[in-house]
Amino acid sequence: MKLPEYSIKYKAVVLFTMVMLVVGGVSAYFKLGKLEDPVFTVKTAVIVTAWPGASPHDVEQQVTDVIEKAAQSADEVEDIHSISQAGLSLVFVDLNEKNRTAQVQQLWDMLRRKVNGVQNELPQGAMPSQVVDDYGDVYGIFLALTGEGYDNAELKKYADYLKRELLLVDDVSRIQLFGDRTQAVYVEISKSRIADLGIHPGQILEILSSQNKVLDAGAVETATRRIRVATPGDFKSIQEIENLVIQAGNGESFRLKDLATVTRGYVEPPEPMMRFNGLPAVGIAISAANGANVVTMGDAVQKRIDELMAEFPVGVDLQGIYYQSTFVKGAIKNFVVNLLESIAIVVGVLLITMGIRSGLLIASGLVLSILGTLVVMLFFGIDLQRISLAALILVMGMIVDNSIVVTDGSLVYLQKGKDRLFSMVTPAMETAWPLLGATFIACLAFLPIYLSPNNSGEYCASLFQVVAVALLLSWVLAMCQAPVFNHMLLKVNKGAEEKDPHGGRVYKFYRWTLDFSLRHRTLVLGMLVLLMISSGMAFKHVPKMFFADSDKAQFFIDYWLPQGARIDQVSMDLKEIEAHLAQIPEIKNYATTIGSGGPRYITSIEPETENPAYGQLIVNVHDYKKIRELIPTLETWIAAHFPDADPQFSVYINGPSADYKVEARFSGPDPLVLRDLSQRAQGIMAANPSAKNVRDDWRQRVQVLTHSYSQNKARKASVEREHLANAMKQIHDGLPVSTFREDDNLIPVCLKISSQTAPLSGLNSTPVWGPGAQAVPLEQIVTSSDITWEDALVRRYNRRRAITVQCDVVPGVTSDSLFNALRPQIEAIPLPKGYNLEWDGEYDLSKSGNEGVQKSLPLALLMMVFILVVLFNGFRQPLIIALLVPFAVVGIAFGLFVTGEAFGFLALLGAYSLIGMLIKNAVVLIDQIDLEIKTGKDPLTAVKDSCVGRMRPVMMASATTILGMIPLMTDPMFSSMAVTIMFGLAFATILTLIVVPVLYTIFFRIKTA
């Protein structure tokens, strides 16, 4: 017994299953994880190695190179890039993108073992390397704790309390504080005062260090007990430090406060800091556990915050900078609205074209397919997010294709007066295998996306998963649910049996068009070729873009001063910019980070590493549509008020993003040659009016004050290099000598020697203390003190020095067009032997994404062809279908050209899905032609009758898909994909109904005259 016949006979089973499907689907919707974007693992770790006092080039050669060799030997490492700066090495390790999330942690463990194995090769004084494998963690909630009148230390106490309590909330994984500056106690000594008293700074250093030590005094044994002996003396307060007793050389004793000023402040140079709406702030970044529902986690966090903030004093406030659950709610709401609109459009089309009864029967299959898909998504852990919801909308029209074919066939048989059971079973049985094969082909069109071995593939993986589940489920429902519902409810109007079901005006017009096309086959094919050529010309004018901008009501400003600038100057500049932002009504609020980027609160944004010359403004606006108007105005204002600054304005991208739109990377051994190549490339970029924000990633060289230590002179005065370094540290930043313990905090105690002279004046008389009682002037232990220049940042890519020249595009210009304009000019720059040029930026991302998809495309096409050969048991029918596919580009090209949409990664995905739709319609039509010819009908008549008979299902399937795409037209991310499918499928429908019969008659040598 066949499935349709079984379903009608045992319809109670089918009806019960449908009820369970409805209940399960509704329940699954509320249980499914809800995210804004798909879970996307950043496969990058950073290896941090400190070597205090070393120059950037020393760090590069003796630390970075050692770590890079070790990292390169680890498995699955794709790229290594590094930054070497004064006293610090940062090595970024990128895994091969083909590795999925489940494999990443094991690979990081292997990397850690490799790095640990080379620690003995690091130079003396280098600190142990730290492998930070959570570098790619995304903190979906970023909050700012402020308090007017509260300093950073007080805010940190409240932030620590919030962190401790919020970690207990369900699904909260990690919490990171940002902008919580480290406190320090400074003991500032007057060098003239201690010189007059004959007190050696080493005495003060030794007393501060020894007094605060925790010492083990053992224990006292009694007859029955062992009693621990304590000798407390560690500092309990600042006053205890001030009251330390210091003995002068003449035997006289002084308290430390008589010789020095003891103050409590923050470490120098200042660490990264933060403000919110101009007020000092401590950032609180919260990440969700893997698999957590971001919406429920966000709601739980907000509920707990409301409870905790009620206990805080007046003035302490907690504001949201980025609250992922809010964005997710908005995104899910918008997509659900789009989904409901698509359903309503599809149902409306069905009701108008198929009649109320038939339309509702087909629509029931649509709803059941969606609900069933939600159940499967819950079972396999596929979340509701931007891609999976878009897949549901994308597949909306395709879901009803199978039911349309079955229901239309049943309706035609009823109109012809056939038996009711025969009318319900026969159409399903006749089309079961062609529809199943066509459904598999439609699924295979999305397979290259899923198999793409890169980040774009992982980001869009749920597109294939959801489409495949929905389409296969729709076929099952078409074979069981559709016959049952049709058998129960489908009726034809009285007297319809006497009418020709294909005698309407539309059918007559189509029959006339078909006759004309078959009589003038050469003319039809010639026009098709001309359309193909003209579409190629139109496609040249279609803008190219990898991923579109997001609709988030937020943008950010990266603010750079020349390298070497003080963090305080960056802070002062940003305060003026904040004051300006506060006067703009379109701006809701703004957060400022100074000295580094904030935590990674969204996957596509890579935080800037610590740099005193850098700051960032995260700006929230009331309406995202205003961002494009605000940015040029703010760019002009900042350029006028801060001519030395180098700001970059950025918006969010719906997908993987590059730091700059166009990036050219030169690699080679000599830094001077690299900088020369960079200057030439920057000159080319700057000369192009479409380019802005031209720069390179090595930034400016910085000044270095070099004291050339003289061994002969210094050792006569018993002064070693360590004494010289300590003296410089004491005069400028302060020398850490001890710690002050307060609760669970360890606060460094720093010794600082005050001077009345300017920092760079009076260098020769700077006192340097060795072990002797008297200080030695600096000029007596050095041969010279000079200011020189050095590279502050030395970058390498895959173990070669590399400098990247970068620029963005002006509004109205795509990165692809600017890249094509710059590429020949920059590639024309002569490269010395041993130097290379590579292109990065959006070009590399787009190339990688497209190549990833195209890598599996031959496999998908081969499987499609195999299914076609199996379905038709021949080669001519598959060849006809294969010839149709290239002509689909005509509709795509003209659609993008007319609407002005860019052709990017998602438009490419839309084109692949279009292939599946085109093949599916062609399969159903050609199968019907073959079927009618096998019954003995005249071949030409069979071709015409089959085309007329399949016209309504083909057009209905196309119309529902095309009109179902309308809601996506307003979505910035999916609009190009929607245009690709709508215009492409509209033309593909013409190909199916006109070109297929033309090619069929040619290939099978059917005379049309």
DRENZA-237410 format. One record per residue (C-alpha): residue in three letters; x, y, z. Coordinates in steps of 0.02 Angstrom, whole numbers, plus 50000, padded with zeros to 5 digits. Layout:
! residues N
ALAXYZ...
! end
This chain:
! residues 1009
MET500005000050000LYS500705016949950LEU500925031350073PRO499515042550003GLU498295028049999TYR498815022250173SER498615039950241ILE496825041250177LYS496375024050241TYR497115027550413LYS496745046050420ALA496525045650610VAL498395042050626VAL498805056450510LEU497635068550599PHE498345063750769THR500105066350703MET499605083450636VAL498895088450807MET500515082850890LEU501485092850761VAL500505108650802VAL500715106450990GLY502555101950972GLY502915116550855VAL502095129550967SER502995122351119ALA504665121751025TYR504545140150979PHE504545145251162LYS505935132951208LEU507115136451065GLY508705146251102LYS508535164051040LEU510035173650977GLU510315188750868ASP511625180350760PRO512195162150746VAL513455155650872PHE515095159650790THR516755155150870VAL518215166950846LYS519625154450818THR521005165750881ALA522075164651037VAL523375177151093ILE525015172551178VAL525595186351295THR527415187351350ALA528115201951449TRP529955206651448PRO530065222751548GLY531325235351484ALA531645227351314SER531505237251153PRO530195232351022HIS531515224750906ASP532325215051048VAL530615208451097GLU530295203650915GLN531925194150891GLN532145185851060VAL530365182851119THR529105184250976ASP530145173650858VAL530305159650987ILE528445159651024GLU527975160150840LYS529055144850803ALA528195135250941ALA526455140750886GLN526815136250705SER527175118350755ALA525455116150834ASP524095107150737GLU522805116150629VAL523655133250641GLU523195143550487ASP524005160650517ILE525095168850647HIS525235187550666SER526115196850805ILE526425213750883SER528085217150968GLN528175232851072ALA529235239451214GLY529235226051349LEU527815215651275SER527545202351143LEU525795198151078VAL525665183250962PHE523955180050885VAL523645162350825ASP522225159050702LEU521615141250682ASN521095134350514GLU519295140150488LYS518725122650443ASN518815117950628ARG517125119450711THR516785125150888ALA516855107850967GLN518665105250911VAL519375122050961GLN519725119351146GLN520735103551115LEU521795112950989TRP522105127051113ASP522715114151242MET523945107751114LEU524535125551077ARG524775128551263ARG525895113151276LYS526945119051129VAL527185136351207ASN527605129251378GLY528935118551296VAL529965133551238GLN529935144051396ASN531745139451434GLU532255147451268LEU531625164651318PRO532915177751373GLN533295180951556GLY532035193151629ALA530605187851515MET529025182951608PRO528145166251577SER527035166351422GLN525155166251447VAL524035158051315VAL522395167751319ASP521195155751232ASP519645165551280TYR520175180151171GLY518695176651057ASP517395175651196VAL515915187051164TYR515205196951309GLY513435199851249ILE513045211951391PHE514135227251418LEU513635238851559ALA514365254851634LEU514345257951821THR514425276551859GLY514265287252013GLU514375306152017GLY515595310652154TYR516295292852168ASP518085289052118ASN518655273652023ALA519135263952179GLU517405266252256LEU516555261352093LYS517645245852083LYS517025239952253TYR515225240852192ALA515735232752027ASP516575218352120TYR514995215852221LEU513925215652064LYS515115203551981ARG515045191652129GLU513145191852133LEU512825191151945LEU513955176151924LEU512635166452020VAL511285170251889ASP510825155351781ASP511735154251612VAL513005167751657SER514705160951611ARG516005174551640ILE516075192551696GLN517505204351656LEU517775221651729PHE518475235351619GLY519215252151668ASP519505246651849ARG521165255251878THR522465247951995GLN522735258052153ALA524475262152214VAL525275270052367TYR526645282452320VAL528035286852439GLU528745302752362ILE530425308252431SER531285324852404LYS533015321052338SER533735336852416ARG533005332552587ILE533735315052597ALA535385321152527ASP535515334152665LEU535145321052798GLY536305308052724ILE534925295352702HIS535145282652562PRO533535278952465GLY534025260652478GLN533735261752665ILE531945267352638LEU531705254052504GLU532385240452620ILE531325245852768LEU529735246952664SER530065229652594SER530585220752754GLN529295228752869ASN527855222552761LYS528435204552741VAL527385190352806LEU528615180152910ASP528515162752979ALA528995162753164GLY528625144453192ALA527675138253343VAL527855135153530GLU527685117253591THR526815114253758ALA526435097853841THR524785096053751ARG524705109353615ARG525665117453474ILE525385136253472ARG525795146153315VAL526905161353343ALA526405177153248THR527475192653221PRO526245204653139GLY526915220453065ASP526235221852890PHE525435238352843LYS523625240252896SER523435258452847ILE524295272752759GLN524685280152930GLU525755264952973ILE526795267952818GLU526985286352863ASN527575281553040LEU528985270152984VAL530605274853075ILE532095279352965GLN533835281953039ALA534975295052962GLY536845293052940ASN537185303553096GLY536135291753203GLU534635303253209SER532935294953180PHE531505301653076ARG529785295953033LEU529475292852849LYS528165306552842ASP529535319052892LEU530525314252736ALA529185309852611THR527395312652558VAL526355296652564THR524845297252449ARG523605284952381GLY523205285552196TYR523305274852040VAL524775266751953GLU525775276951829PRO525735277451682PRO523825276851688GLU522975260551639PRO521495259951518MET520015269551587MET518195271951544ARG516815284951549PHE514945284351514ASN514065300351460GLY515615309551520LEU515605302051696PRO516995290551760ALA516405272551746VAL516885254451772GLY516305242851633ILE515485226151673ALA515495213651529ILE514435197851546SER514505182451434ALA513205168751420ALA513575150251439ASN513655139751280GLY511915135051220ALA511065147551334ASN509515157051283VAL510185174851275VAL508465182351301THR508055172751460MET509835175351525GLY509715194051490ASP508025195151577ALA508695185751728VAL510225197051737GLN509145212651724LYS507985206351860ARG509455203051978ILE510215220051935ASP508585228751981GLU508625219852150LEU510445224152184MET510365242252127ALA508965245452252GLU510265242652389PHE511545254752316PRO511705272852375VAL510935287052279GLY512015292552133VAL512705275352088ASP511935270251922LEU512105255751801GLN511805259351616GLY511795247951465ILE513075250751326TYR512665234951231TYR511285223351290GLN511215208451172SER509565201751238THR508725218351193PHE509425217451017VAL508925199051006LYS507145202951061GLY507035216450929ALA507815205450795ILE506705190450837LYS505175201550843ASN505575209150673PHE505915192250596VAL504355184450669VAL503365198950598ASN504225196050431LEU503845177550445LEU502005180750481GLU501935193250339SER502695180350222ILE501435167250278ALA500015179550254ILE500655184250080VAL500865166150027VAL499155161350095GLY498375176650011VAL499135171849844LEU498495154049864LEU496735159849909ILE496645171549759THR497365159549631MET496815142549693GLY495165146949773ILE494755148249958ARG494575129649992SER496105124149893GLY497115138849958LEU496745134750139LEU497165116450112ILE498865120850039ALA499165134150174SER498855121050309GLY500335111250240LEU501375127150248VAL500965130150431LEU501245111950478SER502925111750387ILE503515126950484LEU502925119950651GLY503735103250614THR505355112050568LEU505345120850738VAL505205103850823VAL506705097050727MET507695112950764LEU507385110650950PHE507935092450940PHE509565096550851GLY509935112450948ILE509725124750804ASP509325141550881LEU508125154750819GLN509265168250751ARG509485179550603ILE510035165950482SER508835152050534LEU507335163850532ALA507855170550363ALA507955152550303LEU506145149950355ILE505615165250256LEU506705160050109VAL505945142650104MET504165148850128GLY503665148449946MET504645132649913ILE503745123250053VAL502075124549964ASP502755118649795ASN502435100249831SER500705103049903ILE500245114349755VAL500715100649631VAL499735087349726THR498205098049761ASP498165105249585GLY498235087749513SER496825081849626LEU495785096949578VAL496035093749392TYR495555075349410LEU493985080149507GLN493545092849373LYS493735078949245GLY492475068549342LYS493685055349408ASP493355044749563ARG493715054149725LEU494955041749798PHE495825040249629SER495905059249615MET496735060849785VAL497985046549770THR498515047049587PRO499285064649581ALA500325060949735MET500885044149667GLU501295050849494THR502365064949560ALA503085056849717TRP504805052649646PRO505015068049537LEU504505079149684LEU505675069849803GLY507115071149679ALA506745089549649THR506635092549837PHE508345084449862ILE509045095249723ALA508335110949805CYS509165105649968LEU510815102049880ALA510835119949813PHE511165125549993LEU512415111650034PRO513975121349980ILE513545134450111TYR513515121350247LEU515115112750189SER516075129050166PRO517665126550271ASN517765144350336ASN516955156550456SER515635161950331GLY515105143850314GLU514945141850502TYR513995158250514CYS512725152850380ALA512675134250420SER510895134850487LEU510295141050317PHE510565123750242GLN509975114550398VAL508315123550410VAL507985123450222ALA508355104750210VAL507235100350357ALA505805111350297LEU505855105250117LEU505975086850159LEU504585088650287SER503515097450157TRP503725082550040VAL503195070350176LEU501665081050214ALA501255082350029MET501225063250020CYS500155060450176GLN499345076150247ALA498865083950080PRO497925068450014VAL497005066550181PHE496485084750192ASN496035085150007HIS495005069350025MET494065076850172LEU493805094650111LEU494225097249927LYS492725100549816VAL492385107549644ASN490985119249599LYS489415111749527GLY489565110149340ALA491465111649343GLU491605093849276GLU490895099649112LYS492175113649090ASP493945112549025PRO495055115349179HIS496335123749065GLY495145134348964GLY495335151049051ARG496035166948974VAL497715164949056TYR497885147348990LYS497375153048815PHE498665166948816TYR500015155048876ARG499525142048744TRP499665155448608THR501375161048675LEU501965143148684ASP501415139548505PHE502305155048443SER503905150448538LEU503905132648471ARG503675138748293HIS505075151548312ARG506335142048416THR507845150548337LEU507135167748376VAL506805162848558LEU508545155948584GLY509325170948496MET508385183048609LEU508955172848758VAL510765174448707LEU510565193248682LEU509795194748855MET511255184848926ILE512515196748845SER511585212448902SER511425205549079GLY513315203249083MET513515221549038ALA512245226549172PHE513145215849301LYS514725226149277HIS513785241049350VAL513105231349500PRO514055236249659LYS514975222249749MET514945220649938PHE515385206050053PHE514105208850192ALA512895223350213ASP512865235550358SER511835231050510ASP510285240150569LYS510955242050747ALA510645259350817GLN512465260750867PHE514125265950790PHE515865268750857ILE517325280550834ASP519115274350847TYR520165289350898TRP522055289550872LEU523345302550918PRO525115300850851GLN525995285750926GLY526875290451088ALA525515302551145ARG525065302251329ILE523445293651378ASP522975309551474GLN522985319451311VAL521855306551228SER520695307851377MET520625326851367ASP520245326451181LEU518855313651203LYS518095324251342GLU517855338351217ILE517095326251091GLU515935319551227ALA515345337151266HIS514945339451081LEU514005322851071ALA512955327851221GLN512225342351121ILE511625331350976PRO509795326251001GLU509925310850889ILE511195303151009LYS510495292951152ASN512085289851253TYR513925286051229ALA515305276251314THR517155280351304THR518625268751325ILE520355276551338GLY521975266951317SER521215251551235GLY519635244851157GLY518275237851269PRO517895219351288ARG517265209751136TYR515395212151155ILE514975207150976THR515815193850870SER516275204650721ILE517185218050822GLU518995214350867PRO519515224751019GLU521045235851001THR522515230651111GLU523175242451246ASN523895258451174PRO524005275051267ALA523755284651103TYR522065276351070GLY520275278751128GLN518565273151070LEU516815280551079ILE515335268751070VAL513835279351021ASN512015273951037VAL510725283250935HIS508825283450939ASP508635278650755TYR509945268950657LYS509415277750497LYS510165293850566ILE511915286350579ARG512345289550397GLU511915307850420LEU512845309650585ILE514505302150532PRO515005314950398THR514525329350514LEU515545322250657GLU517025318550543THR517055336750488TRP516915343250667ILE518305332150735ALA519445336250588ALA519215354850622HIS519495353850811PHE520825340050820PRO521915341350664ASP523245329650738ALA521985315750771ASP521655300950659PRO519845295450689GLN518935281050606PHE517035279750606SER516295262450590VAL514595254050588TYR514185235950620ILE514235223050481ASN513015208450468GLY514365195250467PRO516265193950473SER517085210950451ALA518805217950412ASP519675231850509TYR519745242450352LYS518875240650184VAL520485239950082GLU522125233250154ALA523765229750065ARG525085220250165PHE526935221850121SER528115209250200GLY530005208350203PRO531535209550316ASP531995228150329PRO530835239950427LEU531465255150331VAL531055247250162LEU529355242050227ARG528985259750284ASP529525266450114LEU528345254350025SER526975259450146GLN527215277850108ARG527105274749921ALA525505264649940GLN524765277750056GLY525145291049927ILE524165281349796MET522695278849915ALA522675297049971ALA522635302749789ASN521025293149759PRO519495303849805SER518515288149854ALA519745283549992LYS519835290350169ASN520665285750335VAL522305281550248ARG523625274550367ASP524695259450408ASP524695248150560TRP526495251650616ARG525975269550652GLN527235283150690ARG528985280550759VAL529255286550938GLN530625295051036VAL531745285351156LEU532865293251289THR534445282751287HIS535725283251430SER537325274951368TYR538005266151523SER539905267251544GLN540615251851629ASN542275260051669LYS541565275851748ALA540085267651833ARG540995253251913LYS542265265051987ALA540765273152074SER540055255752116VAL538505258952012GLU537775244751908ARG536515245851764GLU535165239851884HIS535505254951997LEU535365266451846ALA533715258551791ASN533005259651969ALA533515277851982MET532615282051820LYS531095272351877GLN531065281252045ILE531125298251963HIS529795295251830ASP528495281451859GLY528965275952034LEU529835259852085PRO528725246152162VAL529525240752325SER528155232652428THR526285229252437PHE524905235952546ARG523585222852583GLU521805229052599ASP520445215752611ASP520735204852457ASN521705218252363LEU523595219452346ILE524055237652319PRO525835241152262VAL526885253252364CYS528005263452248LEU529525273752293LYS529675290052197ILE530995303552208SER530335320752170SER531315333352068GLN531045351852044THR531685351551866ALA530735347751706PRO530805329451651LEU532085331951513SER533085346051592GLY534465343551716LEU534745325651660ASN536605326351693SER536335330451877THR535065316751908PRO535655307352065VAL535985288752048TRP536245278652207GLY537325263252211PRO537765253752369GLY538815268552430ALA538165282052547GLN538225295852418ALA537295297952255VAL538265299452093PRO537685311951959LEU537075303551802GLU538415311751694GLN539775302551792ILE539135285051745VAL538545287351564THR539465291951407SER537955301151334SER536075304151353ASP535225305651186ILE533465305751115THR533325293450970TRP531905285850870GLU531225268250862ASP529765258450793ALA528475257650932LEU527565243050850VAL528395229250751ARG527115218250666ARG527415201350585TYR526315190150480ASN526725171750469ARG528435175150545ARG528915189050423ARG528935207550462ALA527395214850382ILE526635232150369THR524825234050315VAL524245249650223GLN522405253050257CYS520995264250201ASP519095265450204VAL517875271450072VAL516885287550065PRO514975286150074GLY514165279949915VAL515685269949858THR515885251149882SER517505243349940ASP517545232649782SER517565247749666LEU518925256449768PHE519945240449775ASN519845238249586ALA520415256349562LEU521895254949683ARG522465237349645PRO523395240149480GLN524255255749545ILE524865247749707GLU525365231649621ALA526415242349503ILE527535247849648PRO529225239349618LEU529615227049757PRO531425223649806LYS531985205549809GLY531305196649962TYR529765207649980ASN527965202549945LEU526265210849927GLU524655202449986TRP522885209249989ASP521885208650148GLY520315217850207GLU518615214650131TYR519395207749973ASP520195193350068LEU518615190150170SER517535189950015LYS518765179049920SER518895166750065GLY517015166050088ASN516645163549903GLU518035150849881GLY517395141250032VAL515665139849956GLN516325136049782LYS517455122349850SER515945111149881LEU514925117449734PRO515575104149611LEU515055090449733ALA513315097749751LEU513135099749562LEU513735081949533MET512465075349657MET511105085749571VAL511565078649401PHE511595061149472ILE509845063149543LEU509245069949375VAL509975055149281VAL509165043249405LEU507485052049390PHE507445052049200ASN508555036949163GLY509325047249024PHE510505061348983ARG509535073048872GLN508305078749007PRO509715082949131LEU510645091948991ILE509105102748955ILE509005107549138ALA510885110849148LEU510775122749000LEU509425132849090VAL510475136449245PRO511705149249172PHE510265159549100ALA509575162549275VAL510915175949292VAL509895186949174GLY508545189949304ILE509825191749443ALA510885204649352PHE509435215549296GLY508615214349467LEU510165220349559PHE510505233549428VAL508735240749437THR508605240649628GLY510395246449658GLU510725232149779ALA512505225649795PHE513035208149746GLY513825200549900PHE513975184449996LEU512125182950035ALA511625187449858LEU512765173249803LEU511845161749923GLY510215167749848ALA510885163349675TYR511315145749733SER509575143449806LEU508845149849643ILE509725135549553GLY508785123149662MET507115131649630LEU507395132349442ILE507905114149431LYS506425108849539ASN505155117249426ALA506005110549269VAL506025092849339VAL504155092949373LEU503775099549199ILE504935087849103ASP504325072849203GLN502535077049153ILE503045078248970ASP503905061248979LEU502405053849068GLU501165059748936ILE502275053948792LYS502365036748871THR500465035748868GLY500565036248677LYS500085054348651ASP500825063748504PRO502495071148564LEU502115089148515THR500375088048591ALA501125080148746VAL502355094548762LYS501005107648745ASP499735098848858SER501055095748991CYS501615113848990VAL499825120149001GLY499425107549137ARG500945112149239MET500795130849210ARG499775134249367PRO500875124049487VAL502475131749416MET501795149449420MET501025146849591ALA502645140049662SER503605154949590ALA502305167849642THR502245161749822THR504145161849834ILE504345178749751LEU502995187449851GLY503535178650010MET505215187549992ILE504415204850006PRO504675206350196LEU506545203350175MET506675218050054THR506725230050201ASP508055220350297PRO509795227850269MET510615210950281PHE509475200550169SER508825213350043SER510105208549910MET509685190049931ALA507825194049918VAL508095204049757THR509175190049685ILE507815177049716MET506325187849666PHE506995194049499GLY507965178149464LEU506485166849496ALA505325177949394PHE506455175649243ALA506745157349287THR504865154549276ILE504895160849097LEU506365149249064THR505375134649134LEU503755137949039ILE504505143748873VAL506315138348855VAL506115120748927PRO504815115448796VAL505865123848659LEU507435114348710TYR506455098248737THR505785098548560ILE507535102148494PHE508415088548594PHE507065075448558ARG506885081048376ILE505025084648389LYS504375093848237THR503445109548284ALA502795114948112
! end
